[in-house]
């Protein structure tokens, strides 16, 4: 992962969420985190088919590789769950998480018009 990741302030998180209306920040207890909490930028999306879900994940993998910032994501049939956090910042939300979320959101918008 890039060492240039910057931790977001709560105000920056709110500004990011304003651009990412289908995303939310989830907090869970994490004894490994310096703050005791894991904060993840999350989104769940249901596609009309398994194939479209896989197409999205393949396209997103290109962006993931380019940014060198890897999501925790899961596919179950036509549903994709995406969780973004920055391990090097103690599992907190960073500017890299927002960049990746914005790129994924763009891919999702393209898949909706296809």
DSSP file (Angstrom, degrees, kcal/mol; ACC not computed):
  #  RESIDUE AA STRUCTURE BP1 BP2  ACC     N-H-->O    O-->H-N    N-H-->O    O-->H-N    TCO  KAPPA ALPHA  PHI   PSI    X-CA   Y-CA   Z-CA
    1    1 A X              0   0    0      0, 0.0    68,-0.2     0, 0.0    67,-0.1   0.000 360.0 360.0 360.0 149.5    0.0    0.0    0.0
    2    2 A X    >   -     0   0    0     66,-0.6     3,-0.8    65,-0.5    94,-0.1  -0.376 360.0-142.7 -65.8 139.3    1.2    3.5   -0.7
    3    3 A X  T 3  S+     0   0    0      1,-0.2    -1,-0.1    -2,-0.1     0, 0.0   0.499  90.6  79.8 -80.2  -2.1    2.8    5.2    2.2
    4    4 A X  T 3   +     0   0    0      2,-0.1    -1,-0.2    92,-0.0     2,-0.1   0.320  60.8 131.4 -88.6   9.8    1.2    8.5    1.2
    5    5 A X    <   -     0   0    0     -3,-0.8     2,-0.5    90,-0.1    89,-0.0  -0.393  43.1-155.3 -64.5 136.5   -2.2    7.6    2.8
    6    6 A X        -     0   0    0     -2,-0.1    89,-2.0    83,-0.0    90,-0.2  -0.963  16.2-120.3-119.2 130.0   -3.6   10.4    4.9
    7    7 A X  B     -A   94   0A   0     -2,-0.5     2,-0.3    87,-0.2    87,-0.2  -0.396  31.5-127.0 -62.6 137.1   -6.0    9.9    7.8
    8    8 A X        -     0   0    0     85,-2.2    85,-0.1    -2,-0.1     2,-0.1  -0.643  12.4-130.0 -88.0 144.9   -9.3   11.8    7.3
    9    9 A X     >  -     0   0    0     -2,-0.3     4,-2.3     1,-0.1     5,-0.2  -0.418  33.3-104.1 -77.3 166.9  -10.7   14.1    9.8
   10   10 A X  H  > S+     0   0    0      1,-0.2     4,-2.2     2,-0.2     5,-0.2   0.877 124.8  53.7 -61.4 -36.4  -14.4   13.6   10.8
   11   11 A X  H  > S+     0   0    0      2,-0.2     4,-2.0     1,-0.2    -1,-0.2   0.901 108.8  48.2 -65.1 -40.6  -15.2   16.7    8.6
   12   12 A X  H  > S+     0   0    0      2,-0.2     4,-2.3     1,-0.2    -2,-0.2   0.868 109.2  53.9 -67.3 -36.2  -13.4   15.2    5.6
   13   13 A X  H  X S+     0   0    0     -4,-2.3     4,-2.6     2,-0.2    -2,-0.2   0.928 108.8  48.6 -61.6 -44.7  -15.3   11.9    6.2
   14   14 A X  H  X S+     0   0    0     -4,-2.2     4,-1.5     1,-0.2    -2,-0.2   0.894 110.7  50.7 -63.4 -39.8  -18.6   13.7    6.1
   15   15 A X  H  X S+     0   0    0     -4,-2.0     4,-0.9     2,-0.2    -1,-0.2   0.897 111.2  48.9 -64.2 -40.1  -17.6   15.5    2.9
   16   16 A X  H >X S+     0   0    0     -4,-2.3     4,-1.2     1,-0.2     3,-0.9   0.920 108.8  52.3 -65.1 -43.8  -16.6   12.2    1.3
   17   17 A X  H 3< S+     0   0    0     -4,-2.6     6,-0.2     1,-0.3    -1,-0.2   0.804 101.1  61.9 -63.8 -28.2  -19.9   10.6    2.3
   18   18 A X  H 3< S+     0   0    0     -4,-1.5     3,-0.3     1,-0.2    -1,-0.3   0.824 109.8  41.2 -65.2 -30.1  -21.8   13.5    0.7
   19   19 A X  H << S+     0   0    0     -3,-0.9     2,-0.5    -4,-0.9    -1,-0.2   0.656 116.5  51.2 -86.6 -18.4  -20.2   12.4   -2.6
   20   20 A X    ><  +     0   0    0     -4,-1.2     3,-2.1     1,-0.1    -1,-0.2  -0.641  66.2 170.4-121.3  70.7  -20.7    8.8   -1.9
   21   21 A X  T 3  S+     0   0    0     -2,-0.5    -1,-0.1     1,-0.3    -4,-0.1   0.725  75.9  50.2 -62.7 -24.6  -24.4    8.6   -0.9
   22   22 A X  T 3  S+     0   0    0      2,-0.0    22,-0.5    21,-0.0    -1,-0.3   0.343  99.3  84.6 -94.9   7.8  -24.7    4.8   -0.9
   23   23 A X    <   -     0   0    0     -3,-2.1     2,-0.3    -6,-0.2    20,-0.2  -0.700  54.3-176.2-105.9 158.6  -21.6    4.4    1.3
   24   24 A X  E     -B   42   0B   0     18,-2.0    18,-3.5    -2,-0.3     2,-0.6  -0.966  27.7-116.5-146.3 162.2  -21.4    4.5    5.1
   25   25 A X  E     -B   41   0B   0     -2,-0.3     2,-0.4    16,-0.2    16,-0.2  -0.919  30.0-162.8-104.4 122.4  -18.7    4.4    7.7
   26   26 A X  E     -B   40   0B   0     14,-2.7    14,-2.5    -2,-0.6     2,-0.5  -0.862   2.4-156.7-105.4 137.4  -18.9    1.4   10.0
   27   27 A X  E     +B   39   0B   0     -2,-0.4     2,-0.3    12,-0.2    12,-0.2  -0.948  16.1 172.0-112.8 131.7  -17.2    1.2   13.3
   28   28 A X  E     -B   38   0B   0     10,-2.2    10,-3.4    -2,-0.5     2,-0.2  -0.965  40.9 -95.2-133.6 154.0  -16.4   -2.1   14.9
   29   29 A X  E     +B   37   0B   0     -2,-0.3     2,-0.3     8,-0.2     8,-0.3  -0.486  43.1 177.8 -67.4 133.8  -14.3   -3.0   18.0
   30   30 A X    >   -     0   0    0      6,-2.1     3,-1.3    -2,-0.2     6,-0.3  -0.866  20.7-167.7-143.3 104.2  -10.8   -4.0   17.0
   31   31 A X  T 3  S+     0   0    0     -2,-0.3    -1,-0.1     1,-0.3     6,-0.1   0.708  90.6  60.0 -67.0 -17.7   -8.3   -4.8   19.7
   32   32 A X  T 3  S+     0   0    0      4,-0.1    -1,-0.3     3,-0.0     2,-0.2   0.677  87.5  91.8 -82.0 -17.6   -5.5   -4.7   17.1
   33   33 A X  S X  S-     0   0    0     -3,-1.3     3,-0.9     1,-0.1    -3,-0.1  -0.526  79.3-132.1 -80.0 143.5   -6.2   -1.0   16.3
   34   34 A X  T 3  S+     0   0    0      1,-0.2    -1,-0.1    -2,-0.2    56,-0.1   0.788 111.1  43.7 -63.3 -26.4   -4.4    1.7   18.2
   35   35 A X  T 3  S-     0   0    0      2,-0.3    -1,-0.2    55,-0.3     3,-0.1   0.467 111.0-119.4 -97.2  -3.4   -7.8    3.4   18.8
   36   36 A X  S <  S+     0   0    0     -3,-0.9    -6,-2.1    -6,-0.3     2,-0.4   0.424  85.8  89.8  80.2  -3.2   -9.6    0.2   19.7
   37   37 A X  E     -B   29   0B   0     -8,-0.3     2,-0.5    53,-0.1    -2,-0.3  -0.975  64.3-147.5-128.7 141.4  -12.0    0.8   16.7
   38   38 A X  E     -B   28   0B   0    -10,-3.4   -10,-2.2    -2,-0.4     2,-0.5  -0.934  17.6-163.2-102.2 126.9  -11.9   -0.3   13.1
   39   39 A X  E     -B   27   0B   0     52,-2.8     2,-0.4    -2,-0.5    47,-0.3  -0.957  10.8-179.1-115.2 125.4  -13.5    2.2   10.8
   40   40 A X  E     -B   26   0B   0    -14,-2.5   -14,-2.7    -2,-0.5     2,-0.7  -0.968  29.9-134.0-128.5 139.3  -14.4    1.1    7.3
   41   41 A X  E     -BC  25  84B   0     43,-3.0    43,-2.6    -2,-0.4     2,-0.3  -0.834  43.6-172.2 -86.2 118.3  -15.9    2.9    4.3
   42   42 A X  E     +BC  24  83B   0    -18,-3.5   -18,-2.0    -2,-0.7     2,-0.3  -0.854  23.1 171.6-126.4 149.6  -18.6    0.3    3.2
   43   43 A X  E     - C   0  82B   0     39,-2.1    39,-3.1    -2,-0.3     2,-0.4  -0.981  13.6-158.5-151.0 145.2  -21.0   -0.3    0.4
   44   44 A X  E     - C   0  81B   0    -22,-0.5     2,-0.4    -2,-0.3    37,-0.2  -0.986  15.7-176.5-121.6 133.9  -23.3   -3.1   -0.5
   45   45 A X  E     - C   0  80B   0     35,-2.5    35,-2.8    -2,-0.4     2,-0.6  -0.997  15.3-153.8-136.7 136.0  -24.5   -3.5   -4.1
   46   46 A X  E     - C   0  79B   0     -2,-0.4    33,-0.2    33,-0.2     2,-0.2  -0.937  15.1-162.1-109.0 122.3  -26.9   -5.9   -5.7
   47   47 A X        -     0   0    0     31,-3.5    31,-0.1    -2,-0.6     3,-0.1  -0.458  31.4-112.5 -93.2 169.3  -26.5   -6.5   -9.4
   48   48 A X  S    S+     0   0    0     -2,-0.2     2,-0.3     1,-0.1     3,-0.1   0.630  96.3  12.5 -79.4 -11.8  -29.0   -8.1  -11.7
   49   49 A X  S  > S-     0   0    0     29,-0.2     4,-1.6     1,-0.1     5,-0.1  -0.990  72.6-112.7-157.0 162.0  -26.8  -11.2  -12.2
   50   50 A X  H  > S+     0   0    0     -2,-0.3     4,-2.4     1,-0.2     5,-0.2   0.892 115.9  57.9 -60.7 -41.4  -23.8  -13.0  -11.0
   51   51 A X  H  > S+     0   0    0      1,-0.2     4,-2.4     2,-0.2    -1,-0.2   0.890 105.4  48.7 -60.7 -41.0  -22.0  -12.2  -14.2
   52   52 A X  H  > S+     0   0    0      2,-0.2     4,-2.3     1,-0.2    -1,-0.2   0.872 109.5  52.9 -67.6 -36.0  -22.4   -8.5  -13.8
   53   53 A X  H  X S+     0   0    0     -4,-1.6     4,-2.1     2,-0.2    -2,-0.2   0.925 111.5  46.0 -62.8 -43.7  -21.1   -8.7  -10.2
   54   54 A X  H  X S+     0   0    0     -4,-2.4     4,-2.5     2,-0.2    -2,-0.2   0.888 109.5  54.5 -66.9 -39.4  -18.0  -10.5  -11.4
   55   55 A X  H  X S+     0   0    0     -4,-2.4     4,-2.5     1,-0.2     5,-0.2   0.925 108.7  49.4 -58.8 -44.4  -17.6   -8.0  -14.3
   56   56 A X  H  X S+     0   0    0     -4,-2.3     4,-2.9     1,-0.2     5,-0.2   0.937 111.0  48.8 -60.1 -46.8  -17.6   -5.2  -11.7
   57   57 A X  H  X S+     0   0    0     -4,-2.1     4,-1.9     1,-0.2    -1,-0.2   0.882 111.2  50.2 -63.9 -37.8  -15.0   -6.9   -9.5
   58   58 A X  H  X S+     0   0    0     -4,-2.5     4,-0.9     2,-0.2    -1,-0.2   0.930 113.6  45.0 -64.7 -44.5  -12.8   -7.6  -12.5
   59   59 A X  H >X S+     0   0    0     -4,-2.5     4,-1.0     1,-0.2     3,-0.7   0.905 113.0  50.7 -65.8 -40.8  -12.9   -3.9  -13.6
   60   60 A X  H 3X S+     0   0    0     -4,-2.9     4,-2.8     1,-0.2    -1,-0.2   0.836  99.4  66.0 -65.8 -32.1  -12.4   -2.7  -10.0
   61   61 A X  H 3X S+     0   0    0     -4,-1.9     4,-2.3     1,-0.2    -1,-0.2   0.830  96.4  56.4 -60.2 -31.6   -9.4   -5.0   -9.7
   62   62 A X  H <X S+     0   0    0     -4,-0.9     4,-2.1    -3,-0.7    -1,-0.2   0.929 110.6  43.1 -64.4 -44.9   -7.6   -2.8  -12.3
   63   63 A X  H  X S+     0   0    0     -4,-1.0     4,-2.7     2,-0.2     5,-0.3   0.907 111.4  55.0 -66.7 -42.6   -8.2    0.3  -10.2
   64   64 A X  H  X>S+     0   0    0     -4,-2.8     5,-1.6     1,-0.2     4,-1.3   0.919 110.5  46.0 -56.1 -45.9   -7.2   -1.5   -7.0
   65   65 A X  H  <5S+     0   0    0     -4,-2.3    -1,-0.2     2,-0.2    -2,-0.2   0.900 111.6  51.4 -65.7 -41.2   -3.9   -2.6   -8.6
   66   66 A X  H  <5S+     0   0    0     -4,-2.1    -2,-0.2     1,-0.2    -1,-0.2   0.915 117.3  38.2 -63.1 -43.4   -3.2    0.9   -9.9
   67   67 A X  H  <5S-     0   0    0     -4,-2.7   -65,-0.5     2,-0.2    -1,-0.2   0.656  99.6-138.4 -79.8 -15.8   -3.8    2.5   -6.5
   68   68 A X  T  <5 +     0   0    0     -4,-1.3   -66,-0.6    -5,-0.3     2,-0.4   0.922  64.9 123.2  53.2  46.5   -2.1   -0.4   -4.7
   69   69 A X      < -     0   0    0     -5,-1.6     2,-0.4   -68,-0.2    -1,-0.2  -0.942  49.9-153.2-140.2 113.1   -4.8   -0.2   -2.1
   70   70 A X        -     0   0    0     -2,-0.4    15,-0.3    -3,-0.1     2,-0.1  -0.734   2.9-144.4-104.3 132.7   -6.8   -3.4   -1.6
   71   71 A X        -     0   0    0     -2,-0.4     2,-0.7    13,-0.1    13,-0.2  -0.370  17.6-124.5 -82.8 163.7  -10.4   -3.7   -0.4
   72   72 A X  E     +D   83   0B   0     11,-2.8    11,-2.2    -2,-0.1     2,-0.3  -0.966  52.3 161.8 -98.7 112.4  -11.9   -6.3    1.8
   73   73 A X  E     -D   82   0B   0     -2,-0.7     2,-0.4     9,-0.2     9,-0.2  -0.950  25.6-164.2-138.5 158.0  -14.7   -7.4   -0.4
   74   74 A X  E     -D   81   0B   0      7,-2.2     7,-2.9    -2,-0.3     2,-0.5  -1.000   5.9-154.9-144.0 138.2  -17.1  -10.4   -0.8
   75   75 A X  E     +D   80   0B   0     -2,-0.4     2,-0.4     5,-0.2     5,-0.2  -0.967  11.1 177.2-116.7 129.6  -19.3  -11.7   -3.5
   76   76 A X  E >   -D   79   0B   0      3,-2.5     3,-2.2    -2,-0.5     2,-0.4  -0.926  66.9 -62.3-129.6 107.2  -22.4  -13.8   -2.9
   77   77 A X  T 3  S-     0   0    0     -2,-0.4   -24,-0.1     1,-0.3   -28,-0.1  -0.381 123.6  -8.6  51.9-107.8  -24.2  -14.5   -6.1
   78   78 A X  T 3  S+     0   0    0     -2,-0.4   -31,-3.5   -31,-0.1     2,-0.4   0.276 118.9  91.3-101.8  12.6  -25.2  -11.1   -7.4
   79   79 A X  E <   -CD  46  76B   0     -3,-2.2    -3,-2.5   -33,-0.2     2,-0.4  -0.896  52.9-166.9-113.5 135.6  -24.3   -9.1   -4.3
   80   80 A X  E     -CD  45  75B   0    -35,-2.8   -35,-2.5    -2,-0.4     2,-0.5  -0.983   3.6-162.2-121.8 129.7  -21.0   -7.4   -3.6
   81   81 A X  E     -CD  44  74B   0     -7,-2.9    -7,-2.2    -2,-0.4     2,-0.4  -0.945  10.4-167.1-108.6 127.9  -19.9   -6.1   -0.2
   82   82 A X  E     +CD  43  73B   0    -39,-3.1   -39,-2.1    -2,-0.5     2,-0.4  -0.962   9.0 179.6-120.0 131.0  -17.1   -3.6   -0.2
   83   83 A X  E     -CD  42  72B   0    -11,-2.2   -11,-2.8    -2,-0.4     2,-0.5  -0.988   6.6-169.9-131.9 123.4  -15.1   -2.5    2.9
   84   84 A X  E     +C   41   0B   0    -43,-2.6   -43,-3.0    -2,-0.4     2,-0.3  -0.951  19.2 144.2-118.2 129.2  -12.3    0.0    2.7
   85   85 A X        -     0   0    0     -2,-0.5     2,-0.7   -15,-0.3     8,-0.2  -0.966  45.7-116.6-152.9 161.9   -9.9    0.8    5.5
   86   86 A X  B > > -E   92   0C   0      6,-2.5     5,-1.3    -2,-0.3     3,-1.3  -0.887  18.5-168.2-111.9 106.8   -6.2    1.7    5.7
   87   87 A X  G > 5S+     0   0    0     -2,-0.7     3,-1.9     1,-0.3     4,-0.2   0.879  86.0  59.5 -58.8 -42.5   -4.3   -0.9    7.7
   88   88 A X  G 3 5S+     0   0    0      1,-0.3    -1,-0.3     2,-0.2    -2,-0.0   0.658 104.7  51.9 -66.6 -14.0   -1.1    1.3    7.9
   89   89 A X  G < 5S-     0   0    0     -3,-1.3    -1,-0.3     3,-0.2    -2,-0.2   0.013 132.9 -87.3-108.1  26.0   -3.2    4.0    9.7
   90   90 A X  T < 5S-     0   0    0     -3,-1.9   -55,-0.3     1,-0.2    -3,-0.2   0.849  80.7 -57.7  76.3  34.7   -4.6    1.6   12.3
   91   91 A X  S   <S+     0   0    0     -5,-1.3   -52,-2.8    -4,-0.2     2,-0.3   0.938 101.2 138.0  58.9  50.4   -7.6    0.4   10.3
   92   92 A X  B     -E   86   0C   0     -6,-1.2    -6,-2.5   -54,-0.2     2,-0.4  -0.753  61.5 -89.4-118.5 167.7   -9.0    4.0    9.8
   93   93 A X        +     0   0    0     -2,-0.3   -85,-2.2    -8,-0.2     2,-0.2  -0.648  50.6 178.4 -83.4 130.7  -10.5    5.7    6.8
   94   94 A X  B  >  -A    7   0A   0     -2,-0.4     4,-1.6   -87,-0.2     3,-0.3  -0.693  46.9 -96.1-123.8 175.3   -8.0    7.5    4.6
   95   95 A X  H  > S+     0   0    0    -89,-2.0     4,-2.5     1,-0.2     5,-0.2   0.812 122.7  59.5 -61.7 -30.5   -7.9    9.5    1.4
   96   96 A X  H  > S+     0   0    0      2,-0.2     4,-2.4     1,-0.2    -1,-0.2   0.876 101.8  52.9 -66.8 -36.4   -6.9    6.3   -0.4
   97   97 A X  H  > S+     0   0    0     -3,-0.3     4,-2.5     2,-0.2    -1,-0.2   0.916 110.9  46.8 -62.5 -42.5  -10.2    4.7    0.7
   98   98 A X  H  X S+     0   0    0     -4,-1.6     4,-2.8     2,-0.2     5,-0.2   0.915 110.7  51.8 -67.2 -42.9  -12.1    7.6   -0.6
   99   99 A X  H  X S+     0   0    0     -4,-2.5     4,-2.1     1,-0.2    -2,-0.2   0.928 113.3  44.9 -58.5 -45.0  -10.2    7.6   -4.0
  100  100 A X  H  X S+     0   0    0     -4,-2.4     4,-2.6     2,-0.2    -2,-0.2   0.905 112.3  51.4 -67.3 -40.9  -11.0    3.9   -4.4
  101  101 A X  H  X S+     0   0    0     -4,-2.5     4,-2.6     2,-0.2    -2,-0.2   0.913 109.9  49.7 -62.0 -42.7  -14.6    4.3   -3.4
  102  102 A X  H  X S+     0   0    0     -4,-2.8     4,-1.9     2,-0.2    -1,-0.2   0.905 111.8  48.4 -63.2 -41.3  -15.1    7.2   -5.9
  103  103 A X  H  X S+     0   0    0     -4,-2.1     4,-1.9    -5,-0.2    -2,-0.2   0.910 112.9  47.7 -65.1 -42.0  -13.5    5.0   -8.6
  104  104 A X  H  X S+     0   0    0     -4,-2.6     4,-2.5     1,-0.2    -2,-0.2   0.886 108.7  54.6 -65.9 -38.1  -15.7    2.1   -7.7
  105  105 A X  H  X S+     0   0    0     -4,-2.6     4,-2.2     1,-0.2    -1,-0.2   0.890 106.6  51.9 -62.6 -38.8  -18.8    4.3   -7.7
  106  106 A X  H  X S+     0   0    0     -4,-1.9     4,-2.0     2,-0.2    -1,-0.2   0.910 109.7  49.0 -62.9 -42.9  -17.9    5.4  -11.2
  107  107 A X  H  X S+     0   0    0     -4,-1.9     4,-2.2     1,-0.2    -2,-0.2   0.893 110.0  51.7 -63.3 -39.9  -17.7    1.8  -12.3
  108  108 A X  H  X S+     0   0    0     -4,-2.5     4,-1.5     2,-0.2    -2,-0.2   0.894 108.3  51.2 -64.3 -39.3  -21.0    1.0  -10.7
  109  109 A X  H  X S+     0   0    0     -4,-2.2     4,-0.9     1,-0.2    -1,-0.2   0.894 110.3  49.7 -64.4 -39.5  -22.6    4.0  -12.5
  110  110 A X  H >X S+     0   0    0     -4,-2.0     4,-0.7     1,-0.2     3,-0.5   0.891 108.8  51.8 -65.6 -39.4  -21.3    2.7  -15.8
  111  111 A X  H 3< S+     0   0    0     -4,-2.2     3,-0.2     1,-0.2    -1,-0.2   0.801 104.7  57.6 -69.0 -26.8  -22.6   -0.8  -15.1
  112  112 A X  H 3< S+     0   0    0     -4,-1.5    -1,-0.2     1,-0.2    -2,-0.2   0.780 109.9  43.7 -72.6 -26.2  -26.0    0.6  -14.4
  113  113 A X  H <<        0   0    0     -4,-0.9    -1,-0.2    -3,-0.5    -2,-0.2   0.531 360.0 360.0 -95.5  -6.8  -26.2    2.2  -17.9
  114  114 A X     <        0   0    0     -4,-0.7    -1,-0.2    -3,-0.2    -2,-0.1   0.482 360.0 360.0 -78.1 360.0  -24.8   -0.8  -19.7
